[in-house]
Amino acid sequence: MNLTGEQLEQLELMAGLFFSVKEILIALEMPLHMQPDFEDILKLENSHPASLAYHKGRLTSEVELRQSIKQAALNGSNPAQTTMIEFFNSSKL
């Protein structure tokens, strides 16, 4: 599966906004019957440009969200503090 540079940028953006794989395929004007193959690329082919763009988009947004949650926790938000503790506990080796 070969995507253009523009499609990879759109994939990264949409993944960062947490669109579903199906929605991303529709936006990229790709046939929906390709969804299983596309999902395999995203899950299994770590060096594939589509996989890299997808995961970069999702992780970049997750970093931004966690930074916001951390700031809210530092400002005294009990739900944000609980969430940060959950993040901390899940990150232990």
N, C-alpha and C positions, 0 to 999 in steps of 0.2 A: 504494500500500500504506500503510494507516494503522494505526499501532500505538498502543495506549494508553500512558499514562505508566508504568504498572506493567510493561508489556511492554518498553518501552525500557530501564527499569532492569534488568530481567532479562537483556535482550540485552547491555547493557554489562557486567554481572557475569559472564555466561557467556563473553563474548569475552575478558574479562580473565583467565579461567581457561583460555583457549585451547581451548574446545570447538569442534568442527567446525560448519560452517553447518548441516549436516543435523541435528546434535544440538540446535542452537539452535532450528531450526524445530519439531522434535518437542516441545521444552520449551515453546515458545510456542503449541503446539497449532495449528500452521499446516500446511496440506496440503503434503506433500513434492513434489508436482508444481510448487509455486511456487519450488523451489530455484533454477532458472536465473534467474528474474526477481529473486529476493531477492539472489542473488550479483551481478547487474548493478547493483542499487541500491547494494550495499556497495562495489563497485569503481568505479562511474562517476558516481554522483550524490552528490558530496561535501557538498552542503548538505542532503541528506535526513536527517531526524532519526534514522532507523535507521542510516544510514552513520556519522553523527556518534557515536552511542552505541557502535556496534561498534568504531570506530577509537579512541575515547577509552578504552574498556575494555582493548583490547589494548595501547595505548601506555602507559597508566598501569601496567599490570602489567610491561611491559618495562622501564620506568624503575625500578621496584622491584627487578627482577631484576638490572639493570645496577648499581644501587647496591650490592647484595649482592656481586656479582662484584668491583666496585671495592674494597670493603672487604676482601674476601678477598685481592685482589692486594696491597693495602697491607700486609696482615698476612703477606705472604710466600708466598702460594700460587702456585706456578709455573704451573699450568693457568689460574688466574684472571688472572695477568699476561699470559699468551699471549692469552687471550680479550680482555682490554682492549686489547692492541696491535692485534688484529684489528678491534675496534670502532673504534679510532682510525684505522686505515688505510682502513676502509670509509667513514668520515665525511668524508674530505677532498673538497673540491670539485674 
